[in-house]
Amino acid sequence: MVLVRGATVALIASGVVLSACSADRPFGPTVGDVFGSGGSAPQSASQTGIGVNAFLWRATLDTLSFMPLANADPWGGVINYDWYTDPQTPNERFKATVFILDTRLRADALNVTVSKEVRDAAGQWVGAAVAAQTETDLENAILTKARQLNLQNAR
């Protein structure tokens, strides 16, 4: 788990460094640009923060925190979760990918896909159909949490 979090921090840090690259600075950003203490002109609003809605991002991480995180791209808005097996049902496992498609907090800014595998008689994992309502239920749970985070932030 520590390795996954370390990789996530490294991914985010490299994204910060790469996002500051421009034609004005062909060799990349200065240390001041990355850490905000440089004497250069302030960055535009499109270059600050993550590239997706922060409430949807945080709500996704909170809602699916029980699943192991495989990787996350805050600028592209993709969060991949690795296989999760519920101890109650050891013969099935799930994997999820969440796409955050907008910077606004909207229902159509979120797309969740879930994959399921079950163990066959030989003990091999085989793809299986996911209940039609599962992805919608996860999207609704994430949206509800994002709205709660938004309301908490407004106070």
C-alpha positions as CSV (number, residue, x, y, z in Angstrom):
1,M,0.0,0.0,0.0
2,V,2.9,2.4,0.8
3,L,4.4,1.6,-2.6
4,V,1.1,2.5,-4.4
5,R,0.9,5.8,-2.5
6,G,4.5,6.5,-3.2
7,A,3.9,5.9,-6.9
8,T,0.9,8.1,-6.8
9,V,2.8,10.9,-5.3
10,A,5.6,10.5,-7.9
11,L,3.0,10.5,-10.7
12,I,1.4,13.7,-9.4
13,A,4.8,15.4,-8.9
14,S,5.9,14.5,-12.4
15,G,2.6,15.8,-13.8
16,V,3.2,19.2,-12.0
17,V,6.7,19.5,-13.5
18,L,5.5,18.5,-17.0
19,S,2.4,20.7,-16.9
20,A,4.6,23.8,-16.5
21,C,6.5,23.1,-19.7
22,S,5.9,25.7,-22.4
23,A,7.5,27.2,-25.6
24,D,8.7,30.1,-23.5
25,R,10.8,27.6,-21.4
26,P,12.0,24.8,-23.7
27,F,13.9,23.2,-20.9
28,G,11.0,23.0,-18.5
29,P,10.0,25.0,-15.4
30,T,12.2,26.5,-12.8
31,V,12.1,25.4,-9.2
32,G,10.1,28.6,-8.4
33,D,7.5,27.7,-11.0
34,V,7.0,24.2,-9.6
35,F,6.8,25.3,-5.9
36,G,5.1,28.7,-6.5
37,S,8.0,31.0,-5.3
38,G,9.3,32.1,-8.6
39,G,9.3,35.7,-9.8
40,S,7.6,34.8,-13.1
41,A,4.1,36.0,-14.0
42,P,1.3,34.1,-12.3
43,Q,0.0,31.0,-13.9
44,S,-3.4,31.1,-15.6
45,A,-6.4,29.4,-14.0
46,S,-6.2,26.6,-16.5
47,Q,-2.7,25.6,-15.2
48,T,-3.5,25.5,-11.5
49,G,-4.8,22.6,-9.6
50,I,-5.9,19.3,-11.2
51,G,-7.6,19.1,-14.6
52,V,-10.9,17.7,-13.3
53,N,-13.5,18.6,-10.7
54,A,-11.8,18.4,-7.3
55,F,-14.9,17.3,-5.5
56,L,-15.6,14.4,-7.9
57,W,-11.9,13.4,-7.6
58,R,-11.9,13.4,-3.8
59,A,-15.3,11.7,-3.6
60,T,-14.1,9.0,-5.9
61,L,-11.1,8.3,-3.8
62,D,-13.2,8.3,-0.6
63,T,-16.1,6.2,-2.0
64,L,-13.9,3.5,-3.5
65,S,-11.2,3.6,-0.8
66,F,-11.9,-0.1,0.0
67,M,-10.5,-1.1,-3.4
68,P,-6.7,-1.1,-4.0
69,L,-5.6,1.8,-6.1
70,A,-3.7,0.8,-9.2
71,N,-3.0,4.3,-10.6
72,A,-4.5,7.8,-10.8
73,D,-4.1,10.6,-13.3
74,P,-5.5,13.9,-11.9
75,W,-4.9,15.8,-15.1
76,G,-6.5,13.2,-17.4
77,G,-9.2,12.4,-14.9
78,V,-8.7,8.6,-14.8
79,I,-8.6,6.5,-11.6
80,N,-7.9,2.8,-12.0
81,Y,-8.5,0.4,-9.2
82,D,-7.0,-3.1,-9.0
83,W,-8.9,-6.3,-8.3
84,Y,-10.9,-6.4,-5.1
85,T,-12.2,-9.6,-3.6
86,D,-14.8,-9.3,-0.8
87,P,-14.0,-11.8,2.0
88,Q,-17.8,-12.7,2.0
89,T,-17.6,-13.9,-1.6
90,P,-14.0,-15.2,-2.3
91,N,-15.0,-16.7,-5.7
92,E,-15.6,-13.3,-7.4
93,R,-13.6,-10.2,-7.7
94,F,-14.1,-6.7,-9.1
95,K,-12.0,-4.0,-10.8
96,A,-13.1,-0.4,-11.4
97,T,-12.1,2.5,-13.6
98,V,-13.5,6.0,-13.0
99,F,-13.4,8.7,-15.6
100,I,-13.9,12.3,-14.5
101,L,-14.7,14.2,-17.7
102,D,-15.2,17.8,-16.6
103,T,-14.1,20.5,-14.2
104,R,-17.7,21.1,-13.2
105,L,-19.7,19.1,-10.6
106,R,-22.2,17.5,-12.9
107,A,-23.7,14.0,-13.2
108,D,-22.5,13.7,-16.8
109,A,-18.9,14.5,-15.8
110,L,-18.5,11.1,-14.2
111,N,-18.3,7.6,-15.8
112,V,-17.6,4.4,-13.8
113,T,-16.8,1.1,-15.4
114,V,-16.7,-2.2,-13.5
115,S,-15.2,-5.5,-14.5
116,K,-16.1,-8.8,-12.7
117,E,-14.4,-12.2,-12.7
118,V,-15.6,-15.4,-11.1
119,R,-13.7,-18.6,-10.3
120,D,-14.6,-21.5,-12.5
121,A,-14.5,-25.2,-11.5
122,A,-10.8,-25.4,-12.4
123,G,-10.0,-22.4,-10.1
124,Q,-9.3,-20.0,-13.0
125,W,-10.7,-16.5,-13.1
126,V,-13.2,-16.0,-15.9
127,G,-14.9,-12.8,-17.0
128,A,-18.5,-12.4,-15.9
129,A,-21.3,-9.9,-16.4
130,V,-21.7,-7.1,-14.0
131,A,-25.2,-6.3,-12.7
132,A,-26.6,-3.4,-14.8
133,Q,-27.2,-1.2,-11.8
134,T,-23.8,-1.6,-10.2
135,E,-22.0,1.1,-12.2
136,T,-25.0,3.5,-11.8
137,D,-25.1,2.9,-8.1
138,L,-21.3,3.7,-7.8
139,E,-21.7,6.9,-9.9
140,N,-24.6,8.0,-7.6
141,A,-22.6,7.3,-4.5
142,I,-19.7,9.3,-5.8
143,L,-21.9,12.2,-6.9
144,T,-23.6,12.2,-3.5
145,K,-20.3,12.4,-1.7
146,A,-19.0,15.1,-4.1
147,R,-22.1,17.2,-3.4
148,Q,-21.5,16.8,0.4
149,L,-17.9,17.9,0.0
150,N,-19.0,20.9,-2.1
151,L,-21.5,21.9,0.6
152,Q,-18.9,21.5,3.4
153,N,-16.5,23.7,1.4
154,A,-19.1,26.4,0.9
155,R,-19.5,26.9,4.7
